[in-house]
Amino acid sequence: MAKLLMWFLGVFFVFTKLVDCYEFEEFFYNKTEGAFLESVYGASAAAPPPLMIGLTIIHGAAARGAVCLDGTLPGYHIHRGYGSGANSWLIQLEGGGWCNSVRSCVYRKKTRRGSSNYMEKQIPFVGILSNRAEENPDFYNWNRVKVRYCDGASFTGDSEDKAAGLQYRGKRIYQAAMEELRSKGMRYAKQALLSGCSAGGLASIMHCDDFSNSLPHTKVKCLSDAGLFMDANDVSGGHAIRDFFGGVVKTQGLQNTLPRTCTNHLDATSCFFPQNLINNIRTPLFLLNAAYDSWQLQESLAPHTADPHGLWHDCTLNNERCSPSQIQFLQGFRIHMLNTVKRFAASRQNGLFINSCFAHCQSERQDTWFSDNSPTINNKPIALAVGDWYFDRSGVKAIDCAYPCDRTCHNLVFK
């Protein structure tokens, strides 16, 4: 009996480790995502409650075969504009990681990231989606839309795996959502901004020119927040993020849907990295990114596979616990990011805000988007920088000094 018990405990231990590895490494579904979401409000306890907006299912998507991973219909949340913003539209593409294998996509389809059955029926509109001028000075009265993310590949796939019961239809979901929004008045828009954060920030780059082409008589620009995922070496000298993105591309067959301007001369995995796309975007594009992006630090630079002994564990959870040598490595990552955007920044139509913070998705949090103590570069907060760029009030090419010089940062700390 004792031997049987020991055998059972051993099997249980191995199983739990496999699950941890599966969810944290293969699935790449950030285990700190909850902390990111919990901190999205970023406002004081005295702040008024955020506007809650209900989910709208896109029933017309069925005819296009535009469905989530599990075959359910996609959806979005919309709050109508008014006054001077009644004919302006802000579209935000939701983020939330990727799945890089059949197994991880099967897991994902049982979550809100793969099925509308599990999506929240209401979500808060804060930051760039807020309806209050004091929280969102330039876009508060626009038509504001959040398109939900349930395809696992930044709205780019168009294939299926019948055996696994998976639909990789992100591209069709994007098209169905845009078609429905155009029917609801967006086709008459005078101004429009396509935005997104994280995987949605990558999607806003991927679809920027398509969005502009679909609104030929509209002033169109695009904003990518925390979407500048770098093709960088991890702390072991390996290529954790490239290997992962390669899995996403292979699983969903993205070589058939990624921009031809890139795949004509680079491999498909390279064309899932924004650094190989941004210089070919014709539409004005704004890159908002933390130089020490918290997600990339945890999942790309120092994931468990690259740091099996946990030497980077404390640093990834709290920047103040990084050693001098670790900070030096991160400074190299920042330099790599800045070198990547040099040609992009040379274009007058593009905008840039790269602050030296340990952060992620700064347009979705109220405290980082626009509040009394928001992060700034040259005394300008993110919301005003984006607004100045969109409305052509001034050019914005803001690059922060290196860590730790910026005392306005709202660095994310995880427990």
ChimeraX attribute file (.defattr): number of C-alpha atoms within 10 A of each C-alpha:
attribute: neighborCount
match mode: 1-to-1
recipient: residues
	/A:1	6
	/A:2	7
	/A:3	8
	/A:4	9
	/A:5	10
	/A:6	11
	/A:7	12
	/A:8	12
	/A:9	12
	/A:10	11
	/A:11	12
	/A:12	12
	/A:13	12
	/A:14	12
	/A:15	12
	/A:16	11
	/A:17	11
	/A:18	12
	/A:19	13
	/A:20	14
	/A:21	15
	/A:22	16
	/A:23	16
	/A:24	18
	/A:25	19
	/A:26	18
	/A:27	22
	/A:28	21
	/A:29	19
	/A:30	18
	/A:31	14
	/A:32	17
	/A:33	13
	/A:34	10
	/A:35	14
	/A:36	20
	/A:37	12
	/A:38	11
	/A:39	15
	/A:40	21
	/A:41	20
	/A:42	19
	/A:43	20
	/A:44	10
	/A:45	7
	/A:46	6
	/A:47	9
	/A:48	8
	/A:49	11
	/A:50	17
	/A:51	15
	/A:52	15
	/A:53	17
	/A:54	14
	/A:55	20
	/A:56	15
	/A:57	16
	/A:58	19
	/A:59	13
	/A:60	15
	/A:61	22
	/A:62	15
	/A:63	9
	/A:64	12
	/A:65	16
	/A:66	28
	/A:67	29
	/A:68	29
	/A:69	29
	/A:70	23
	/A:71	21
	/A:72	19
	/A:73	21
	/A:74	32
	/A:75	24
	/A:76	22
	/A:77	22
	/A:78	19
	/A:79	19
	/A:80	15
	/A:81	19
	/A:82	13
	/A:83	8
	/A:84	9
	/A:85	19
	/A:86	15
	/A:87	20
	/A:88	24
	/A:89	27
	/A:90	26
	/A:91	25
	/A:92	28
	/A:93	26
	/A:94	24
	/A:95	26
	/A:96	21
	/A:97	20
	/A:98	25
	/A:99	29
	/A:100	24
	/A:101	19
	/A:102	18
	/A:103	13
	/A:104	18
	/A:105	28
	/A:106	17
	/A:107	16
	/A:108	23
	/A:109	26
	/A:110	15
	/A:111	16
	/A:112	17
	/A:113	27
	/A:114	30
	/A:115	24
	/A:116	27
	/A:117	17
	/A:118	12
	/A:119	18
	/A:120	10
	/A:121	13
	/A:122	13
	/A:123	15
	/A:124	16
	/A:125	23
	/A:126	26
	/A:127	28
	/A:128	25
	/A:129	28
	/A:130	24
	/A:131	23
	/A:132	17
	/A:133	11
	/A:134	12
	/A:135	21
	/A:136	22
	/A:137	16
	/A:138	19
	/A:139	24
	/A:140	22
	/A:141	25
	/A:142	25
	/A:143	24
	/A:144	25
	/A:145	22
	/A:146	22
	/A:147	23
	/A:148	30
	/A:149	29
	/A:150	34
	/A:151	34
	/A:152	28
	/A:153	31
	/A:154	29
	/A:155	28
	/A:156	27
	/A:157	26
	/A:158	21
	/A:159	18
	/A:160	16
	/A:161	13
	/A:162	8
	/A:163	6
	/A:164	12
	/A:165	14
	/A:166	22
	/A:167	25
	/A:168	30
	/A:169	26
	/A:170	27
	/A:171	21
	/A:172	21
	/A:173	31
	/A:174	23
	/A:175	18
	/A:176	24
	/A:177	21
	/A:178	18
	/A:179	17
	/A:180	16
	/A:181	18
	/A:182	15
	/A:183	11
	/A:184	10
	/A:185	14
	/A:186	21
	/A:187	19
	/A:188	15
	/A:189	19
	/A:190	16
	/A:191	20
	/A:192	24
	/A:193	24
	/A:194	24
	/A:195	29
	/A:196	28
	/A:197	27
	/A:198	25
	/A:199	25
	/A:200	28
	/A:201	30
	/A:202	29
	/A:203	29
	/A:204	30
	/A:205	28
	/A:206	24
	/A:207	22
	/A:208	25
	/A:209	19
	/A:210	13
	/A:211	21
	/A:212	21
	/A:213	13
	/A:214	14
	/A:215	18
	/A:216	10
	/A:217	13
	/A:218	18
	/A:219	17
	/A:220	25
	/A:221	25
	/A:222	30
	/A:223	29
	/A:224	30
	/A:225	27
	/A:226	29
	/A:227	28
	/A:228	27
	/A:229	21
	/A:230	20
	/A:231	21
	/A:232	18
	/A:233	17
	/A:234	23
	/A:235	20
	/A:236	14
	/A:237	10
	/A:238	14
	/A:239	16
	/A:240	24
	/A:241	22
	/A:242	20
	/A:243	13
	/A:244	21
	/A:245	22
	/A:246	19
	/A:247	19
	/A:248	24
	/A:249	25
	/A:250	15
	/A:251	20
	/A:252	29
	/A:253	18
	/A:254	22
	/A:255	17
	/A:256	15
	/A:257	16
	/A:258	19
	/A:259	18
	/A:260	13
	/A:261	13
	/A:262	16
	/A:263	18
	/A:264	10
	/A:265	10
	/A:266	12
	/A:267	12
	/A:268	23
	/A:269	21
	/A:270	19
	/A:271	24
	/A:272	29
	/A:273	20
	/A:274	20
	/A:275	18
	/A:276	17
	/A:277	19
	/A:278	21
	/A:279	17
	/A:280	12
	/A:281	17
	/A:282	13
	/A:283	20
	/A:284	20
	/A:285	30
	/A:286	26
	/A:287	25
	/A:288	27
	/A:289	30
	/A:290	28
	/A:291	30
	/A:292	25
	/A:293	26
	/A:294	26
	/A:295	23
	/A:296	24
	/A:297	21
	/A:298	19
	/A:299	23
	/A:300	27
	/A:301	28
	/A:302	24
	/A:303	24
	/A:304	19
	/A:305	18
	/A:306	20
	/A:307	15
	/A:308	12
	/A:309	9
	/A:310	14
	/A:311	14
	/A:312	22
	/A:313	17
	/A:314	15
	/A:315	19
	/A:316	25
	/A:317	19
	/A:318	16
	/A:319	20
	/A:320	13
	/A:321	14
	/A:322	18
	/A:323	14
	/A:324	9
	/A:325	9
	/A:326	16
	/A:327	18
	/A:328	12
	/A:329	14
	/A:330	20
	/A:331	17
	/A:332	12
	/A:333	21
	/A:334	21
	/A:335	12
	/A:336	15
	/A:337	22
	/A:338	15
	/A:339	11
	/A:340	18
	/A:341	16
	/A:342	11
	/A:343	11
	/A:344	22
	/A:345	20
	/A:346	12
	/A:347	12
	/A:348	11
	/A:349	18
	/A:350	24
	/A:351	26
	/A:352	23
	/A:353	23
	/A:354	22
	/A:355	26
	/A:356	27
	/A:357	26
	/A:358	24
	/A:359	24
	/A:360	28
	/A:361	27
	/A:362	26
	/A:363	27
	/A:364	24
	/A:365	24
	/A:366	26
	/A:367	23
	/A:368	29
	/A:369	25
	/A:370	24
	/A:371	20
	/A:372	11
	/A:373	13
	/A:374	20
	/A:375	25
	/A:376	23
	/A:377	19
	/A:378	8
	/A:379	9
	/A:380	13
	/A:381	20
	/A:382	24
	/A:383	26
	/A:384	17
	/A:385	23
	/A:386	25
	/A:387	17
	/A:388	16
	/A:389	22
	/A:390	27
	/A:391	13
	/A:392	11
	/A:393	10
	/A:394	13
	/A:395	17
	/A:396	22
	/A:397	18
	/A:398	19
	/A:399	17
	/A:400	18
	/A:401	13
	/A:402	15
	/A:403	18
	/A:404	12
	/A:405	11
	/A:406	16
	/A:407	12
	/A:408	17
	/A:409	21
	/A:410	18
	/A:411	21
	/A:412	18
	/A:413	16
	/A:414	12
	/A:415	7
